[in-house]
Amino acid sequence: MGKIIVAGIGPGSPEDMTPAVIDAVRDADAIVGYKYYFQFVEPYLPERCTCIDTGMKKERERAEQAFELAEGGRTVVVISSGDAGIYGMTPLVYEMRAARRSDVEIVSLPGISAFQKASSLLGAPLGHDLCLISLSDLMTPWEVIERRIKAAAVGDFVTAVYNPRSHERYWQLYRLQELMLQQRDAATPVGIVRQAGREEQRVELTTLGTLDPEQVDMFTVLLIGNSQTYVADGKMITPRGYYRQEQSEVSGVGQGIMIESFRTIERELRRQDWPLDHKWALLHAIHTTADFDMERILYTDEGAVETIYNKVASGQLKTIVTDVTMVLSGIRKGALKRLGIEAKCYLGDPRVEAMAAAEGVTRTQAGIRVAVEEHPDALFAFGNAPTALMELCTLVRRGKARPAGIIAAPVGFVHVRESKHMVKPFKDIPKIIVEGRKGGSNLAATLCNAILTFDDAEQLKPGRDV
């Protein structure tokens, strides 16, 4: 009784073929495979070797011929491109041995798969958890393939896509792209490698949003990055986490948790193309409240967060005034110190108590009046008192206040909505508004923190000064 060696010959280049596979070919009595692949093993064929080639989609015939030869006492090498155990001949050969009740010995020799070769050409896109999906629905129902695509997208796996497109299979890649974009940012890097390891090799980088399925064919492997994948110096990289671990050790466990939380929130946003400065404020708001309704009700003037941050960075903005001490307590002290900013609440000022009593206004209204006398150009943050926000609006209209920015997030049921409506007409003042009844001191504070750390937004690296 002979044996069958199922060998993965790699993607096509001689240097990617393993020594074990080369030795097996040199010792073979017969080689069975798709005729296109014989060119890659021809230099190693012994004179006595018989080559039996078949066309495409003749996998069962190949396996049957291999068994007939092996059962006659010959050593047969069945070749597959890449790794024969990955979308290759190995599973079929084992199944057929059971069906035939054959005693033929089977040996499986691994090879470098197309996705591995593609990864090496692209850089290091497979640095973390990954999955492989074939879009061929010849033997797998499309509804099963679609479930797997959705699972890969939700699970944030780096995803290698085999058989992405052919003349007949023209729409499946469009559907995969649509499903992935429901869970991933349009800027997610995508590597396109055609004919990996062969003379016709082509390597390209694009994004999930700009991927053009018309430029892809059956000789192409796609590698779709996860939420952490990035491109640097023309290479696609998915970090394993070594530098993040090192950074967490430096910055504290809290920042590491916050980074992971922000990435989770970003993936779950209904809209993925928010402008960066709005998204930065939005991520802070959702992180603080766990309320995805913020995506609907958080309003920012165009460029408001960036505009206010630039005033901080340039030294133009030196003071933040809050309506209540709870907002003050939530603004990061480390950020204030790092940027040379003073945050103040005037509720405890002796002048406020006297003014409130004498003029029949709330203490928070009086606090804003006193604050405007000393800091008319501050950033004003409201997280509790609509009357205080309305007072500032009155002072702006009278020309007594010139805020560098306004964070309008008072909470409650009386005059709350009206106070926020009163702020919007001030076109020359950058504003962040939590519309409707929702708000709170925690929201006002976190929106201040979003402004103070806007230079971390591009890298989606929150938690500085935590």
QUINOR-V745615 format. One record per pair of residues at least 6 apart in sequence whose C-alpha atoms are under 6 Angstrom apart, sorted by the first residue. I is the first residue (numbers start at 1). GAP is how many residues later the second one is. D is the distance in Angstrom with one decimal. If there is no record, write none. Layout:
I&GAP&D  I&GAP&D
This chain:
1&70&5.4  1&72&4.4  2&68&4.5  2&69&5.8  2&71&3.9  2&72&4.6  2&73&5.3  3&67&5.3  3&72&5.1  3&101&5.3  3&102&4.6  3&103&5.8  4&72&4.9  4&73&5.8  4&102&4.9  5&72&4.7  5&101&5.8  5&102&4.6  5&103&5.8  6&71&5.8  6&72&4.8  6&102&4.9  7&72&5.0  7&77&5.9  7&102&4.8  8&71&6.0  8&72&5.0  8&73&5.6  8&74&5.3  8&75&4.2  8&76&4.5  8&102&5.4  8&103&4.3  9&8&5.4  9&72&5.2  9&73&5.7  9&102&5.6  10&6&5.7  10&7&5.4  10&71&5.3  10&72&3.8  10&101&5.0  10&102&4.6  10&103&5.8  11&70&5.8  11&71&4.9  11&103&5.5  11&186&5.7  12&185&5.6  12&186&5.7  13&184&5.0  13&185&5.8  26&18&5.5  26&19&5.5  26&20&5.6  28&47&5.5  28&48&5.8  29&20&4.7  29&45&6.0  29&46&5.3  29&47&6.0  30&19&5.0  30&20&4.5  30&21&5.7  30&46&4.9  31&20&4.8  31&45&5.8  31&46&4.9  31&47&5.9  32&20&4.9  32&21&5.9  32&46&4.8  33&20&5.3  33&45&5.8  33&46&5.3  34&19&5.4  34&20&5.0  34&21&5.6  35&18&4.6  35&19&5.7  80&8&6.0  82&29&5.5  82&30&5.2  82&31&3.9  82&32&5.5  83&27&5.3  83&28&4.2  83&29&5.6  83&30&4.9  84&6&5.5  118&75&5.8  119&6&5.9  122&113&5.7  122&114&5.7  123&112&4.8  123&113&5.2  124&112&5.9  124&113&4.6  125&111&5.4  125&112&4.6  125&113&4.7  127&111&5.0  127&112&5.6  127&113&5.2  128&112&5.3  129&28&5.7  130&27&4.8  130&28&4.5  130&29&5.7  131&28&5.1  132&27&5.8  132&28&4.8  133&28&5.1  134&27&5.7  134&28&4.5  134&29&5.6  135&28&5.4  135&29&5.4  136&27&5.8  153&27&5.5  153&30&6.0  156&70&5.4  157&69&5.7  158&66&5.7  158&67&4.8  158&68&4.9  159&64&5.7  159&65&5.1  160&62&5.6  160&63&4.5  161&60&5.8  161&61&5.0  162&59&5.5  163&55&5.2  164&9&5.8  165&52&4.9  165&53&5.3  166&51&5.6  166&52&5.3  183&84&5.9  184&83&6.0  185&87&5.8  186&22&5.1  186&23&4.2  187&20&5.3  188&19&5.3  188&20&5.4  189&17&6.0  189&18&4.5  189&36&5.5  190&15&5.9  190&16&5.2  190&17&5.0  190&18&6.0  190&33&5.6  190&34&4.5  191&13&5.9  191&14&4.8  191&31&5.6  191&32&5.0  192&11&5.8  192&12&5.1  192&30&4.9  193&9&5.7  193&10&4.6  193&27&5.6  193&28&5.4  194&7&5.5  194&8&5.1  194&25&5.6  194&26&4.2  195&6&4.6  195&24&5.6  229&8&5.5  229&9&4.2  230&6&5.9  230&7&5.5  248&8&5.4  255&208&4.6  259&202&5.8  259&203&5.8  277&28&5.5  277&29&6.0  281&166&5.9  281&169&5.5  286&6&5.9  297&137&5.8  297&138&5.1  298&135&6.0  298&136&4.7  299&133&5.8  299&134&5.0  300&131&5.8  300&132&4.5  301&129&5.9  301&130&5.6  304&126&4.8  305&146&5.6  309&142&5.4  311&6&5.2  318&23&4.9  319&22&5.6  319&23&4.9  319&24&5.7  319&59&5.0  320&23&4.5  320&58&5.5  320&59&4.7  320&60&5.9  321&22&5.8  321&23&5.0  321&24&5.8  321&59&4.9  322&23&5.1  322&58&5.9  322&59&4.8  322&60&5.9  323&59&5.3  325&20&5.9  326&115&5.7  327&114&4.7  327&118&5.1  330&115&5.1  331&114&5.2  334&131&4.9  335&130&5.7  346&21&4.9  347&20&5.5  352&14&5.3  352&15&5.5  356&6&5.7  356&7&5.4  356&10&5.6  364&24&5.3  365&23&4.4  365&26&5.9  372&29&6.0  376&25&4.5  376&26&5.4  377&25&4.8  377&26&4.3  377&27&5.4  378&25&5.2  378&26&5.5  379&24&5.7  379&25&5.1  379&26&4.8  379&27&5.9  380&26&5.0  381&25&6.0  381&26&4.5  381&63&5.9  382&25&6.0  382&26&5.2  382&27&5.4  382&28&5.6  383&26&4.7  383&27&4.3  383&57&4.4  383&58&3.9  383&61&5.0  384&26&4.3  384&27&5.5  384&56&5.6  384&57&5.9  385&25&5.4  386&24&5.5  386&30&5.3  386&33&5.7  390&29&5.4  395&6&5.5  405&24&5.6  405&25&4.9  405&26&5.7  406&25&4.9  407&24&5.9  407&25&4.8  407&26&6.0  408&25&4.7  409&24&6.0  409&25&5.1  409&30&4.5  409&31&6.0  409&35&5.8  410&29&5.2  410&30&5.7  411&26&5.6  411&27&5.2  411&28&4.4  411&29&5.2  412&25&5.5  417&19&5.2
